[in-house]
């Protein structure tokens, strides 16, 4: 597909070009054209967003819902 427009690239060059074009589109705030976002494997590991929750006291009920104290359940 890109090779027709780019003038006879090899398959690996075509893939590299497609990934590079998609990266530029994403940086500019657009959706990627050649690969869906979950298909990008260009070395940038997406760090999961940190989950912020209130700290549970050892003698408080466990947040898992078991009814046990946290220190005897999930806090062990």
PyMOL Python script that loads the backbone (N, CA, C, O; Angstrom):
from pymol import cmd

cmd.read_pdbstr("""\
ATOM      1  N   UNK A   1       0.831  -1.186   0.000  1.00  0.00           N
ATOM      2  CA  UNK A   1       0.000   0.000   0.000  1.00  0.00           C
ATOM      3  C   UNK A   1       0.878   1.252   0.000  1.00  0.00           C
ATOM      4  O   UNK A   1       0.721   2.107  -0.872  1.00  0.00           O
ATOM      5  N   UNK A   2       1.794   1.377   0.956  1.00  0.00           N
ATOM      6  CA  UNK A   2       2.679   2.534   0.995  1.00  0.00           C
ATOM      7  C   UNK A   2       3.713   2.439  -0.115  1.00  0.00           C
ATOM      8  O   UNK A   2       4.135   3.459  -0.661  1.00  0.00           O
ATOM      9  N   UNK A   3       4.128   1.213  -0.456  1.00  0.00           N
ATOM     10  CA  UNK A   3       5.172   1.025  -1.468  1.00  0.00           C
ATOM     11  C   UNK A   3       4.774   1.647  -2.796  1.00  0.00           C
ATOM     12  O   UNK A   3       5.631   2.154  -3.520  1.00  0.00           O
ATOM     13  N   UNK A   4       3.494   1.617  -3.128  1.00  0.00           N
ATOM     14  CA  UNK A   4       3.036   2.229  -4.369  1.00  0.00           C
ATOM     15  C   UNK A   4       3.315   3.735  -4.366  1.00  0.00           C
ATOM     16  O   UNK A   4       3.692   4.309  -5.387  1.00  0.00           O
ATOM     17  N   UNK A   5       3.127   4.354  -3.221  1.00  0.00           N
ATOM     18  CA  UNK A   5       3.321   5.797  -3.113  1.00  0.00           C
ATOM     19  C   UNK A   5       4.784   6.156  -2.868  1.00  0.00           C
ATOM     20  O   UNK A   5       5.228   7.236  -3.259  1.00  0.00           O
ATOM     21  N   UNK A   6       5.532   5.268  -2.228  1.00  0.00           N
ATOM     22  CA  UNK A   6       6.903   5.576  -1.829  1.00  0.00           C
ATOM     23  C   UNK A   6       7.933   5.149  -2.864  1.00  0.00           C
ATOM     24  O   UNK A   6       9.095   5.538  -2.751  1.00  0.00           O
ATOM     25  N   UNK A   7       7.563   4.384  -3.842  1.00  0.00           N
ATOM     26  CA  UNK A   7       8.491   4.044  -4.910  1.00  0.00           C
ATOM     27  C   UNK A   7       9.326   2.817  -4.672  1.00  0.00           C
ATOM     28  O   UNK A   7      10.553   2.899  -4.735  1.00  0.00           O
ATOM     29  N   UNK A   8       8.717   1.677  -4.401  1.00  0.00           N
ATOM     30  CA  UNK A   8       9.416   0.406  -4.348  1.00  0.00           C
ATOM     31  C   UNK A   8      10.233   0.142  -3.102  1.00  0.00           C
ATOM     32  O   UNK A   8      11.417  -0.179  -3.210  1.00  0.00           O
ATOM     33  N   UNK A   9       9.664   0.261  -1.961  1.00  0.00           N
ATOM     34  CA  UNK A   9      10.353  -0.062  -0.713  1.00  0.00           C
ATOM     35  C   UNK A   9      10.233  -1.548  -0.414  1.00  0.00           C
ATOM     36  O   UNK A   9       9.295  -2.213  -0.854  1.00  0.00           O
ATOM     37  N   UNK A  10      11.206  -2.059   0.347  1.00  0.00           N
ATOM     38  CA  UNK A  10      11.091  -3.449   0.797  1.00  0.00           C
ATOM     39  C   UNK A  10      10.000  -3.520   1.863  1.00  0.00           C
ATOM     40  O   UNK A  10       9.540  -2.495   2.365  1.00  0.00           O
ATOM     41  N   UNK A  11       9.596  -4.734   2.197  1.00  0.00           N
ATOM     42  CA  UNK A  11       8.515  -4.901   3.174  1.00  0.00           C
ATOM     43  C   UNK A  11       8.908  -4.350   4.544  1.00  0.00           C
ATOM     44  O   UNK A  11       8.088  -3.720   5.211  1.00  0.00           O
ATOM     45  N   UNK A  12      10.151  -4.579   4.972  1.00  0.00           N
ATOM     46  CA  UNK A  12      10.582  -4.067   6.280  1.00  0.00           C
ATOM     47  C   UNK A  12      10.673  -2.540   6.269  1.00  0.00           C
ATOM     48  O   UNK A  12      10.358  -1.892   7.267  1.00  0.00           O
ATOM     49  N   UNK A  13      11.103  -1.967   5.146  1.00  0.00           N
ATOM     50  CA  UNK A  13      11.146  -0.508   5.038  1.00  0.00           C
ATOM     51  C   UNK A  13       9.733   0.074   5.045  1.00  0.00           C
ATOM     52  O   UNK A  13       9.479   1.128   5.628  1.00  0.00           O
ATOM     53  N   UNK A  14       8.830  -0.633   4.387  1.00  0.00           N
ATOM     54  CA  UNK A  14       7.443  -0.191   4.349  1.00  0.00           C
ATOM     55  C   UNK A  14       6.829  -0.206   5.748  1.00  0.00           C
ATOM     56  O   UNK A  14       6.125   0.729   6.129  1.00  0.00           O
ATOM     57  N   UNK A  15       7.096  -1.276   6.518  1.00  0.00           N
ATOM     58  CA  UNK A  15       6.582  -1.360   7.888  1.00  0.00           C
ATOM     59  C   UNK A  15       7.168  -0.257   8.763  1.00  0.00           C
ATOM     60  O   UNK A  15       6.455   0.358   9.556  1.00  0.00           O
ATOM     61  N   UNK A  16       8.468  -0.010   8.616  1.00  0.00           N
ATOM     62  CA  UNK A  16       9.116   1.045   9.400  1.00  0.00           C
ATOM     63  C   UNK A  16       8.521   2.410   9.078  1.00  0.00           C
ATOM     64  O   UNK A  16       8.300   3.228   9.971  1.00  0.00           O
ATOM     65  N   UNK A  17       8.267   2.646   7.811  1.00  0.00           N
ATOM     66  CA  UNK A  17       7.675   3.906   7.391  1.00  0.00           C
ATOM     67  C   UNK A  17       6.261   4.053   7.947  1.00  0.00           C
ATOM     68  O   UNK A  17       5.887   5.130   8.410  1.00  0.00           O
ATOM     69  N   UNK A  18       5.478   2.983   7.904  1.00  0.00           N
ATOM     70  CA  UNK A  18       4.107   3.025   8.418  1.00  0.00           C
ATOM     71  C   UNK A  18       4.094   3.328   9.916  1.00  0.00           C
ATOM     72  O   UNK A  18       3.287   4.132  10.383  1.00  0.00           O
ATOM     73  N   UNK A  19       4.985   2.687  10.665  1.00  0.00           N
ATOM     74  CA  UNK A  19       5.056   2.930  12.110  1.00  0.00           C
ATOM     75  C   UNK A  19       5.469   4.372  12.376  1.00  0.00           C
ATOM     76  O   UNK A  19       4.901   5.029  13.249  1.00  0.00           O
ATOM     77  N   UNK A  20       6.455   4.869  11.629  1.00  0.00           N
ATOM     78  CA  UNK A  20       6.919   6.245  11.820  1.00  0.00           C
ATOM     79  C   UNK A  20       5.809   7.249  11.508  1.00  0.00           C
ATOM     80  O   UNK A  20       5.635   8.232  12.229  1.00  0.00           O
ATOM     81  N   UNK A  21       5.069   7.001  10.445  1.00  0.00           N
ATOM     82  CA  UNK A  21       3.968   7.902  10.096  1.00  0.00           C
ATOM     83  C   UNK A  21       2.881   7.883  11.168  1.00  0.00           C
ATOM     84  O   UNK A  21       2.341   8.929  11.527  1.00  0.00           O
ATOM     85  N   UNK A  22       2.563   6.700  11.677  1.00  0.00           N
ATOM     86  CA  UNK A  22       1.560   6.597  12.737  1.00  0.00           C
ATOM     87  C   UNK A  22       2.014   7.326  14.002  1.00  0.00           C
ATOM     88  O   UNK A  22       1.207   7.977  14.666  1.00  0.00           O
ATOM     89  N   UNK A  23       3.293   7.221  14.335  1.00  0.00           N
ATOM     90  CA  UNK A  23       3.814   7.926  15.517  1.00  0.00           C
ATOM     91  C   UNK A  23       3.643   9.437  15.372  1.00  0.00           C
ATOM     92  O   UNK A  23       3.238  10.122  16.311  1.00  0.00           O
ATOM     93  N   UNK A  24       3.956   9.938  14.189  1.00  0.00           N
ATOM     94  CA  UNK A  24       3.819  11.385  13.964  1.00  0.00           C
ATOM     95  C   UNK A  24       2.366  11.812  14.063  1.00  0.00           C
ATOM     96  O   UNK A  24       2.059  12.870  14.613  1.00  0.00           O
ATOM     97  N   UNK A  25       1.472  10.990  13.532  1.00  0.00           N
ATOM     98  CA  UNK A  25       0.050  11.311  13.635  1.00  0.00           C
ATOM     99  C   UNK A  25      -0.404  11.332  15.092  1.00  0.00           C
ATOM    100  O   UNK A  25      -1.139  12.229  15.505  1.00  0.00           O
ATOM    101  N   UNK A  26       0.041  10.331  15.879  1.00  0.00           N
ATOM    102  CA  UNK A  26      -0.352  10.268  17.288  1.00  0.00           C
ATOM    103  C   UNK A  26       0.179  11.471  18.061  1.00  0.00           C
ATOM    104  O   UNK A  26      -0.535  12.034  18.891  1.00  0.00           O
ATOM    105  N   UNK A  27       1.428  11.873  17.799  1.00  0.00           N
ATOM    106  CA  UNK A  27       2.000  13.034  18.487  1.00  0.00           C
ATOM    107  C   UNK A  27       1.240  14.309  18.145  1.00  0.00           C
ATOM    108  O   UNK A  27       1.153  15.226  18.962  1.00  0.00           O
ATOM    109  N   UNK A  28       0.692  14.364  16.936  1.00  0.00           N
ATOM    110  CA  UNK A  28      -0.074  15.531  16.517  1.00  0.00           C
ATOM    111  C   UNK A  28      -1.519  15.471  17.006  1.00  0.00           C
ATOM    112  O   UNK A  28      -2.290  16.405  16.783  1.00  0.00           O
ATOM    113  N   UNK A  29      -1.889  14.373  17.673  1.00  0.00           N
ATOM    114  CA  UNK A  29      -3.233  14.259  18.229  1.00  0.00           C
ATOM    115  C   UNK A  29      -4.232  13.547  17.337  1.00  0.00           C
ATOM    116  O   UNK A  29      -5.436  13.613  17.585  1.00  0.00           O
ATOM    117  N   UNK A  30      -3.756  12.868  16.306  1.00  0.00           N
ATOM    118  CA  UNK A  30      -4.641  12.150  15.392  1.00  0.00           C
ATOM    119  C   UNK A  30      -4.565  10.649  15.635  1.00  0.00           C
ATOM    120  O   UNK A  30      -3.618  10.154  16.246  1.00  0.00           O
ATOM    121  N   UNK A  31      -5.563   9.938  15.153  1.00  0.00           N
ATOM    122  CA  UNK A  31      -5.569   8.478  15.235  1.00  0.00           C
ATOM    123  C   UNK A  31      -4.594   7.909  14.207  1.00  0.00           C
ATOM    124  O   UNK A  31      -4.460   8.462  13.115  1.00  0.00           O
ATOM    125  N   UNK A  32      -3.910   6.812  14.539  1.00  0.00           N
ATOM    126  CA  UNK A  32      -3.016   6.184  13.565  1.00  0.00           C
ATOM    127  C   UNK A  32      -3.792   5.649  12.365  1.00  0.00           C
ATOM    128  O   UNK A  32      -4.948   5.247  12.490  1.00  0.00           O
ATOM    129  N   UNK A  33      -3.148   5.649  11.213  1.00  0.00           N
ATOM    130  CA  UNK A  33      -3.799   5.233   9.974  1.00  0.00           C
ATOM    131  C   UNK A  33      -3.488   3.779   9.630  1.00  0.00           C
ATOM    132  O   UNK A  33      -4.374   3.040   9.202  1.00  0.00           O
ATOM    133  N   UNK A  34      -2.241   3.368   9.814  1.00  0.00           N
ATOM    134  CA  UNK A  34      -1.806   2.067   9.329  1.00  0.00           C
ATOM    135  C   UNK A  34      -1.983   0.941  10.338  1.00  0.00           C
ATOM    136  O   UNK A  34      -2.287  -0.188   9.955  1.00  0.00           O
ATOM    137  N   UNK A  35      -1.799   1.233  11.615  1.00  0.00           N
ATOM    138  CA  UNK A  35      -1.925   0.208  12.648  1.00  0.00           C
ATOM    139  C   UNK A  35      -2.783   0.757  13.778  1.00  0.00           C
ATOM    140  O   UNK A  35      -2.633   1.922  14.147  1.00  0.00           O
ATOM    141  N   UNK A  36      -3.676  -0.051  14.335  1.00  0.00           N
ATOM    142  CA  UNK A  36      -4.418   0.401  15.517  1.00  0.00           C
ATOM    143  C   UNK A  36      -3.443   0.641  16.673  1.00  0.00           C
ATOM    144  O   UNK A  36      -2.371   0.036  16.691  1.00  0.00           O
ATOM    145  N   UNK A  37      -3.778   1.498  17.631  1.00  0.00           N
ATOM    146  CA  UNK A  37      -2.855   1.823  18.724  1.00  0.00           C
ATOM    147  C   UNK A  37      -2.355   0.609  19.497  1.00  0.00           C
ATOM    148  O   UNK A  37      -1.205   0.609  19.935  1.00  0.00           O
ATOM    149  N   UNK A  38      -3.170  -0.424  19.681  1.00  0.00           N
ATOM    150  CA  UNK A  38      -2.725  -1.588  20.453  1.00  0.00           C
ATOM    151  C   UNK A  38      -1.707  -2.431  19.691  1.00  0.00           C
ATOM    152  O   UNK A  38      -1.064  -3.293  20.289  1.00  0.00           O
ATOM    153  N   UNK A  39      -1.542  -2.206  18.384  1.00  0.00           N
ATOM    154  CA  UNK A  39      -0.574  -2.964  17.600  1.00  0.00           C
ATOM    155  C   UNK A  39       0.818  -2.345  17.626  1.00  0.00           C
ATOM    156  O   UNK A  39       1.778  -2.986  17.199  1.00  0.00           O
ATOM    157  N   UNK A  40       0.952  -1.115  18.113  1.00  0.00           N
ATOM    158  CA  UNK A  40       2.258  -0.459  18.121  1.00  0.00           C
ATOM    159  C   UNK A  40       3.173  -1.125  19.128  1.00  0.00           C
ATOM    160  O   UNK A  40       2.841  -1.234  20.308  1.00  0.00           O
ATOM    161  N   UNK A  41       4.307  -1.563  18.663  1.00  0.00           N
ATOM    162  CA  UNK A  41       5.334  -2.159  19.511  1.00  0.00           C
ATOM    163  C   UNK A  41       6.648  -1.470  19.189  1.00  0.00           C
ATOM    164  O   UNK A  41       7.566  -2.103  18.668  1.00  0.00           O
ATOM    165  N   UNK A  42       6.750  -0.197  19.490  1.00  0.00           N
ATOM    166  CA  UNK A  42       7.948   0.538  19.126  1.00  0.00           C
ATOM    167  C   UNK A  42       8.803   0.889  20.332  1.00  0.00           C
ATOM    168  O   UNK A  42       9.385   1.972  20.391  1.00  0.00           O
ATOM    169  N   UNK A  43       8.880  -0.024  21.295  1.00  0.00           N
ATOM    170  CA  UNK A  43       9.806   0.113  22.395  1.00  0.00           C
ATOM    171  C   UNK A  43       9.347   0.996  23.540  1.00  0.00           C
ATOM    172  O   UNK A  43      10.035   1.080  24.557  1.00  0.00           O
ATOM    173  N   UNK A  44       8.233   1.642  23.409  1.00  0.00           N
ATOM    174  CA  UNK A  44       7.744   2.496  24.475  1.00  0.00           C
ATOM    175  C   UNK A  44       6.705   1.729  25.274  1.00  0.00           C
ATOM    176  O   UNK A  44       5.571   1.550  24.828  1.00  0.00           O
ATOM    177  N   UNK A  45       7.097   1.283  26.448  1.00  0.00           N
ATOM    178  CA  UNK A  45       6.167   0.552  27.299  1.00  0.00           C
ATOM    179  C   UNK A  45       5.277   1.559  28.011  1.00  0.00           C
ATOM    180  O   UNK A  45       5.761   2.455  28.703  1.00  0.00           O
ATOM    181  N   UNK A  46       3.999   1.404  27.839  1.00  0.00           N
ATOM    182  CA  UNK A  46       3.055   2.288  28.502  1.00  0.00           C
ATOM    183  C   UNK A  46       2.965   1.918  29.975  1.00  0.00           C
ATOM    184  O   UNK A  46       2.569   0.807  30.326  1.00  0.00           O
ATOM    185  N   UNK A  47       3.333   2.849  30.820  1.00  0.00           N
ATOM    186  CA  UNK A  47       3.285   2.593  32.258  1.00  0.00           C
ATOM    187  C   UNK A  47       1.838   2.666  32.729  1.00  0.00           C
ATOM    188  O   UNK A  47       1.117   3.600  32.378  1.00  0.00           O
ATOM    189  N   UNK A  48       1.413   1.695  33.515  1.00  0.00           N
ATOM    190  CA  UNK A  48       0.046   1.751  34.017  1.00  0.00           C
ATOM    191  C   UNK A  48      -0.124   2.936  34.961  1.00  0.00           C
ATOM    192  O   UNK A  48       0.793   3.294  35.700  1.00  0.00           O
ATOM    193  N   UNK A  49      -1.286   3.525  34.926  1.00  0.00           N
ATOM    194  CA  UNK A  49      -1.560   4.657  35.803  1.00  0.00           C
ATOM    195  C   UNK A  49      -1.579   4.179  37.247  1.00  0.00           C
ATOM    196  O   UNK A  49      -2.192   3.155  37.549  1.00  0.00           O
ATOM    197  N   UNK A  50      -0.923   4.898  38.138  1.00  0.00           N
ATOM    198  CA  UNK A  50      -0.917   4.468  39.537  1.00  0.00           C
ATOM    199  C   UNK A  50      -2.308   4.569  40.141  1.00  0.00           C
ATOM    200  O   UNK A  50      -3.039   5.533  39.910  1.00  0.00           O
ATOM    201  N   UNK A  51      -2.652   3.568  40.905  1.00  0.00           N
ATOM    202  CA  UNK A  51      -3.950   3.542  41.565  1.00  0.00           C
ATOM    203  C   UNK A  51      -3.766   4.139  42.948  1.00  0.00           C
ATOM    204  O   UNK A  51      -2.993   3.635  43.763  1.00  0.00           O
ATOM    205  N   UNK A  52      -4.478   5.207  43.194  1.00  0.00           N
ATOM    206  CA  UNK A  52      -4.368   5.858  44.495  1.00  0.00           C
ATOM    207  C   UNK A  52      -5.599   5.508  45.316  1.00  0.00           C
ATOM    208  O   UNK A  52      -6.734   5.741  44.903  1.00  0.00           O
ATOM    209  N   UNK A  53      -5.349   4.954  46.463  1.00  0.00           N
ATOM    210  CA  UNK A  53      -6.436   4.630  47.373  1.00  0.00           C
ATOM    211  C   UNK A  53      -5.988   4.969  48.780  1.00  0.00           C
ATOM    212  O   UNK A  53      -4.796   5.093  49.062  1.00  0.00           O
ATOM    213  N   UNK A  54      -6.956   5.113  49.645  1.00  0.00           N
ATOM    214  CA  UNK A  54      -6.617   5.416  51.027  1.00  0.00           C
ATOM    215  C   UNK A  54      -5.944   4.215  51.655  1.00  0.00           C
ATOM    216  O   UNK A  54      -6.285   3.067  51.368  1.00  0.00           O
ATOM    217  N   UNK A  55      -4.987   4.495  52.514  1.00  0.00           N
ATOM    218  CA  UNK A  55      -4.280   3.429  53.196  1.00  0.00           C
ATOM    219  C   UNK A  55      -5.217   2.804  54.222  1.00  0.00           C
ATOM    220  O   UNK A  55      -5.892   3.507  54.974  1.00  0.00           O
ATOM    221  N   UNK A  56      -5.247   1.481  54.243  1.00  0.00           N
ATOM    222  CA  UNK A  56      -6.116   0.749  55.153  1.00  0.00           C
ATOM    223  C   UNK A  56      -5.347   0.480  56.435  1.00  0.00           C
ATOM    224  O   UNK A  56      -4.216  -0.004  56.399  1.00  0.00           O
ATOM    225  N   UNK A  57      -5.963   0.794  57.569  1.00  0.00           N
ATOM    226  CA  UNK A  57      -5.342   0.494  58.853  1.00  0.00           C
ATOM    227  C   UNK A  57      -5.391  -0.999  59.124  1.00  0.00           C
ATOM    228  O   UNK A  57      -6.293  -1.688  58.649  1.00  0.00           O
ATOM    229  N   UNK A  58      -4.427  -1.503  59.884  1.00  0.00           N
ATOM    230  CA  UNK A  58      -4.332  -2.942  60.146  1.00  0.00           C
ATOM    231  C   UNK A  58      -5.556  -3.482  60.874  1.00  0.00           C
ATOM    232  O   UNK A  58      -5.926  -4.638  60.666  1.00  0.00           O
ATOM    233  N   UNK A  59      -6.191  -2.682  61.718  1.00  0.00           N
ATOM    234  CA  UNK A  59      -7.330  -3.159  62.501  1.00  0.00           C
ATOM    235  C   UNK A  59      -8.677  -2.818  61.872  1.00  0.00           C
ATOM    236  O   UNK A  59      -9.721  -3.126  62.448  1.00  0.00           O
ATOM    237  N   UNK A  60      -8.671  -2.195  60.712  1.00  0.00           N
ATOM    238  CA  UNK A  60      -9.916  -1.868  60.016  1.00  0.00           C
ATOM    239  C   UNK A  60     -10.393  -3.074  59.219  1.00  0.00           C
ATOM    240  O   UNK A  60      -9.608  -3.974  58.922  1.00  0.00           O
ATOM    241  N   UNK A  61     -11.689  -3.096  58.870  1.00  0.00           N
ATOM    242  CA  UNK A  61     -12.186  -4.207  58.035  1.00  0.00           C
ATOM    243  C   UNK A  61     -11.455  -4.241  56.694  1.00  0.00           C
ATOM    244  O   UNK A  61     -11.116  -3.200  56.132  1.00  0.00           O
ATOM    245  N   UNK A  62     -11.224  -5.430  56.203  1.00  0.00           N
ATOM    246  CA  UNK A  62     -10.511  -5.606  54.943  1.00  0.00           C
ATOM    247  C   UNK A  62     -11.355  -5.076  53.781  1.00  0.00           C
ATOM    248  O   UNK A  62     -12.555  -5.345  53.730  1.00  0.00           O
ATOM    249  N   UNK A  63     -10.757  -4.330  52.847  1.00  0.00           N
ATOM    250  CA  UNK A  63     -11.517  -3.787  51.718  1.00  0.00           C
ATOM    251  C   UNK A  63     -11.996  -4.857  50.729  1.00  0.00           C
ATOM    252  O   UNK A  63     -12.787  -4.551  49.838  1.00  0.00           O
ATOM    253  N   UNK A  64     -11.533  -6.101  50.869  1.00  0.00           N
ATOM    254  CA  UNK A  64     -11.976  -7.146  49.944  1.00  0.00           C
ATOM    255  C   UNK A  64     -13.401  -7.591  50.250  1.00  0.00           C
ATOM    256  O   UNK A  64     -14.040  -8.250  49.430  1.00  0.00           O
ATOM    257  N   UNK A  65     -13.903  -7.226  51.442  1.00  0.00           N
ATOM    258  CA  UNK A  65     -15.287  -7.549  51.778  1.00  0.00           C
ATOM    259  C   UNK A  65     -15.460  -8.836  52.554  1.00  0.00           C
ATOM    260  O   UNK A  65     -16.588  -9.303  52.710  1.00  0.00           O
ATOM    261  N   UNK A  66     -14.390  -9.422  53.042  1.00  0.00           N
ATOM    262  CA  UNK A  66     -14.493 -10.694  53.761  1.00  0.00           C
ATOM    263  C   UNK A  66     -15.076 -10.530  55.160  1.00  0.00           C
ATOM    264  O   UNK A  66     -15.601 -11.486  55.729  1.00  0.00           O
ATOM    265  N   UNK A  67     -14.987  -9.329  55.716  1.00  0.00           N
ATOM    266  CA  UNK A  67     -15.458  -9.094  57.072  1.00  0.00           C
ATOM    267  C   UNK A  67     -14.361  -9.264  58.103  1.00  0.00           C
ATOM    268  O   UNK A  67     -14.553  -8.913  59.267  1.00  0.00           O
ATOM    269  N   UNK A  68     -13.223  -9.791  57.706  1.00  0.00           N
ATOM    270  CA  UNK A  68     -12.096  -9.968  58.620  1.00  0.00           C
ATOM    271  C   UNK A  68     -11.329  -8.655  58.735  1.00  0.00           C
ATOM    272  O   UNK A  68     -11.474  -7.757  57.906  1.00  0.00           O
ATOM    273  N   UNK A  69     -10.503  -8.563  59.791  1.00  0.00           N
ATOM    274  CA  UNK A  69      -9.605  -7.424  59.901  1.00  0.00           C
ATOM    275  C   UNK A  69      -8.557  -7.525  58.792  1.00  0.00           C
ATOM    276  O   UNK A  69      -8.173  -8.617  58.372  1.00  0.00           O
ATOM    277  N   UNK A  70      -8.111  -6.367  58.337  1.00  0.00           N
ATOM    278  CA  UNK A  70      -7.131  -6.316  57.256  1.00  0.00           C
ATOM    279  C   UNK A  70      -5.872  -7.102  57.598  1.00  0.00           C
ATOM    280  O   UNK A  70      -5.318  -7.788  56.739  1.00  0.00           O
ATOM    281  N   UNK A  71      -5.412  -7.007  58.854  1.00  0.00           N
ATOM    282  CA  UNK A  71      -4.167  -7.683  59.232  1.00  0.00           C
ATOM    283  C   UNK A  71      -4.299  -9.200  59.213  1.00  0.00           C
ATOM    284  O   UNK A  71      -3.291  -9.897  59.096  1.00  0.00           O
ATOM    285  N   UNK A  72      -5.525  -9.731  59.325  1.00  0.00           N
ATOM    286  CA  UNK A  72      -5.742 -11.179  59.311  1.00  0.00           C
ATOM    287  C   UNK A  72      -6.130 -11.688  57.922  1.00  0.00           C
ATOM    288  O   UNK A  72      -6.207 -12.895  57.693  1.00  0.00           O
ATOM    289  N   UNK A  73      -6.371 -10.758  57.003  1.00  0.00           N
ATOM    290  CA  UNK A  73      -6.848 -11.160  55.670  1.00  0.00           C
ATOM    291  C   UNK A  73      -5.787 -10.812  54.614  1.00  0.00           C
ATOM    292  O   UNK A  73      -4.784 -11.513  54.482  1.00  0.00           O
ATOM    293  N   UNK A  74      -6.010  -9.756  53.886  1.00  0.00           N
ATOM    294  CA  UNK A  74      -5.124  -9.374  52.777  1.00  0.00           C
ATOM    295  C   UNK A  74      -3.849  -8.681  53.236  1.00  0.00           C
ATOM    296  O   UNK A  74      -2.903  -8.562  52.457  1.00  0.00           O
ATOM    297  N   UNK A  75      -3.802  -8.226  54.475  1.00  0.00           N
ATOM    298  CA  UNK A  75      -2.624  -7.531  54.977  1.00  0.00           C
ATOM    299  C   UNK A  75      -1.590  -8.456  55.574  1.00  0.00           C
ATOM    300  O   UNK A  75      -0.561  -7.999  56.073  1.00  0.00           O
ATOM    301  N   UNK A  76      -1.849  -9.763  55.529  1.00  0.00           N
ATOM    302  CA  UNK A  76      -0.926 -10.724  56.150  1.00  0.00           C
ATOM    303  C   UNK A  76       0.324 -10.912  55.330  1.00  0.00           C
ATOM    304  O   UNK A  76       1.201 -11.686  55.711  1.00  0.00           O
TER     305      UNK A  76
END
""", "prot")
cmd.dss("prot")
cmd.show_as("cartoon", "prot")
cmd.util.cbc("prot")
cmd.orient("prot")
